[in-house]
Every structure is written in C-alpha cells, then in structure tokens.
Amino acid sequence: MKRVFIFGQFIGIALLIFILHCWQAACAQEQTNQELGAGQKTSPSGLTGAGAGGSSTTAAKPGRADGLGNPLLGGERHPLYRLRPSDVVAISFTVAPEFNQTLTVQPDGYVTLKDAGMIEVQGLNLQQFQEAVQKAYRGYLHDPQAAVALKDFARPSFIVGGQVARPGKYELRSDTTVAEAVQIAGGLTLMAKCSQVVLFRRVDDDLVETHLLDLRKMLKQKSLKEDAHLRPGDLVFVPQNAISKIAPFLTSPSMSMYVNPTQF
C-alpha cells in the first residue's frame, strides 16, 4: 500500500511539472507573437513602400510654403500670398492662347473671365486660383491647362498719425517696429506724449486690437524689448501731451487748473 501511495505522488508531481512546462511555452509563444506584431505595421491601404504610411515617407502637403510654424507666432511661418482687391493677375493657356488675359481683382473679390463669367478669387493663393480658372473653362476647353502669375499687388503698408513730423502712409518694406515707424515719419513733435503711443491693429471688420507703448521709458532705459513689430495695415498714433491741449485763451478762474496762484 505504501508503494502505491509513493507511486501516486510521483505521477502527480510529474503531471504538475508537465502542465507548468506547457504553460510557460504558451506564454513565450504569445509574447513572441506580440513582438512580431509590433514590429510589422500594416498599411491601411494594403500598400508597401513609400505609400505604406511611415512618417518619414509622408509627402508634404501641396500648396504650403513651409508648413505650420510656431503657433505663438501666428500659425504658418511663411504663408502663401492670397489675392486681394486691386491685385493684377495674368492667365495664359498652353493650347488656347486666345483665352490669355490679364485681370484685376474687383473690390468685391471677383474677376470676370473671358467667356467663362465671374468667379470669386479673394483669399485664394495662386495655386487655388489656377485650379478655379481651369474648373471654370472645362465647359469650353477639353483639357484646360492654364498658368497664372501675379503681376501687381497692393504693397503692404502702415500709417503713422498724430504728433509726428510727417504723418501719413508708408510702405512696410521690411521688419519695422513702432519706434522705427515714428522715426520714418520724421520723429516726434514737441507736443507729443511719447509715453502713451497707441498701436491699432485690425483683427476683423468689427474688431480692432490696441497696444499701448511707452516710448519714453524704452528710450530712457535704452531697451527696445517691449517695442512691437508692425504688420500690414497697422496704425501708429502719437497723442498730444496735456500742456499742448491748452486753449490759446483762458479765463482767469480756469487758469488755476494749470498754475498755482501763490507762485505769482
């Protein structure tokens, strides 16, 4: 009886070892399959090669000059130019030169194509404008192949007003700050309040953003870190100081607002 009991224990231990061995083998196989699956990503389209979906092989989006830039700098780093009213564009057709034309964008943002009617182009870049022209002529030409070119456009500009020597509109030819704009306009007058120079920047048709700059403090501290950089369409306004607002003639009682009578 004792021999039977010992033989049963031996069989039980052997069976337990066999089960543990099978479980370890199954776990190892499952882990190997997971590693192989992680190393092989299947393309959604079932393609291989450059179109298989690797980030290093993704083509750049067409119609973008330099992709998206730093969002803190306004989104795109080098956005493509978009058509505006008064811009002049030239259209030339490869196989149908009789449709070649030079057009000016109307104040409402439309242009009138020869035989194809009006299309809205304001806000389009040149590639989008080319596609719109080719689409408009598909009813007249079998395969319209058009080339477009920007011939003339409204120069970016800024305005300086108020107490400067030469107030007016100036071209924004390069990176320009508010302090530099004031100098371009001839500098401050004796009646200028340079501690409260206002920069107006239009956000949309109903909203204007304002920035208050203390040019006196910046020049005194010899630091232009707070000097704002201009954008096309900005308005720099230099107000009058309090003394320069005094009327040419004052009544005696009103004079006490500016001068202490005990000083006389």
Secondary structure in CASP SS format (residue, H / E / C, confidence):
PFRMAT SS
TARGET T0000
AUTHOR 0000-0000-0000
METHOD secondary structure of the structure
MODEL  1
M C 1.00
K H 1.00
R H 1.00
V H 1.00
F H 1.00
I H 1.00
F H 1.00
G H 1.00
Q H 1.00
F H 1.00
I H 1.00
G H 1.00
I H 1.00
A H 1.00
L H 1.00
L H 1.00
I H 1.00
F H 1.00
I H 1.00
L H 1.00
H H 1.00
C H 1.00
W H 1.00
Q H 1.00
A H 1.00
A H 1.00
C H 1.00
A H 1.00
Q H 1.00
E H 1.00
Q H 1.00
T H 1.00
N H 1.00
Q H 1.00
E H 1.00
L H 1.00
G H 1.00
A H 1.00
G H 1.00
Q C 1.00
K C 1.00
T C 1.00
S C 1.00
P C 1.00
S C 1.00
G C 1.00
L C 1.00
T C 1.00
G H 1.00
A H 1.00
G H 1.00
A C 1.00
G C 1.00
G C 1.00
S H 1.00
S H 1.00
T H 1.00
T C 1.00
A C 1.00
A C 1.00
K C 1.00
P C 1.00
G C 1.00
R C 1.00
A C 1.00
D C 1.00
G C 1.00
L E 1.00
G C 1.00
N C 1.00
P H 1.00
L H 1.00
L H 1.00
G C 1.00
G C 1.00
E E 1.00
R C 1.00
H C 1.00
P C 1.00
L C 1.00
Y C 1.00
R C 1.00
L C 1.00
R C 1.00
P C 1.00
S C 1.00
D C 1.00
V E 1.00
V E 1.00
A E 1.00
I E 1.00
S E 1.00
F E 1.00
T C 1.00
V C 1.00
A C 1.00
P H 1.00
E H 1.00
F H 1.00
N C 1.00
Q E 1.00
T E 1.00
L E 1.00
T E 1.00
V C 1.00
Q C 1.00
P C 1.00
D C 1.00
G C 1.00
Y E 1.00
V E 1.00
T E 1.00
L E 1.00
K C 1.00
D C 1.00
A C 1.00
G E 1.00
M E 1.00
I E 1.00
E E 1.00
V C 1.00
Q C 1.00
G C 1.00
L C 1.00
N C 1.00
L H 1.00
Q H 1.00
Q H 1.00
F H 1.00
Q H 1.00
E H 1.00
A H 1.00
V H 1.00
Q H 1.00
K H 1.00
A H 1.00
Y C 1.00
R C 1.00
G C 1.00
Y C 1.00
L C 1.00
H C 1.00
D C 1.00
P C 1.00
Q C 1.00
A E 1.00
A E 1.00
V E 1.00
A E 1.00
L E 1.00
K E 1.00
D E 1.00
F C 1.00
A C 1.00
R C 1.00
P C 1.00
S E 1.00
F E 1.00
I E 1.00
V E 1.00
G E 1.00
G E 1.00
Q C 1.00
V E 1.00
A C 1.00
R C 1.00
P C 1.00
G E 1.00
K E 1.00
Y E 1.00
E E 1.00
L C 1.00
R C 1.00
S C 1.00
D C 1.00
T C 1.00
T E 1.00
V H 1.00
A H 1.00
E H 1.00
A H 1.00
V H 1.00
Q H 1.00
I H 1.00
A C 1.00
G C 1.00
G C 1.00
L E 1.00
T C 1.00
L C 1.00
M C 1.00
A E 1.00
K C 1.00
C H 1.00
S H 1.00
Q H 1.00
V E 1.00
V E 1.00
L E 1.00
F E 1.00
R E 1.00
R E 1.00
V C 1.00
D C 1.00
D C 1.00
D C 1.00
L C 1.00
V E 1.00
E E 1.00
T E 1.00
H E 1.00
L E 1.00
L E 1.00
D C 1.00
L H 1.00
R H 1.00
K H 1.00
M H 1.00
L H 1.00
K H 1.00
Q H 1.00
K C 1.00
S C 1.00
L C 1.00
K C 1.00
E C 1.00
D C 1.00
A C 1.00
H E 1.00
L C 1.00
R C 1.00
P C 1.00
G C 1.00
D C 1.00
L E 1.00
V E 1.00
F E 1.00
V E 1.00
P C 1.00
Q E 1.00
N C 1.00
A C 1.00
I H 1.00
S H 1.00
K H 1.00
I C 1.00
A C 1.00
P C 1.00
F C 1.00
L C 1.00
T C 1.00
S H 1.00
P H 1.00
S H 1.00
M H 1.00
S C 1.00
M C 1.00
Y C 1.00
V C 1.00
N C 1.00
P H 1.00
T H 1.00
Q H 1.00
F C 1.00
END
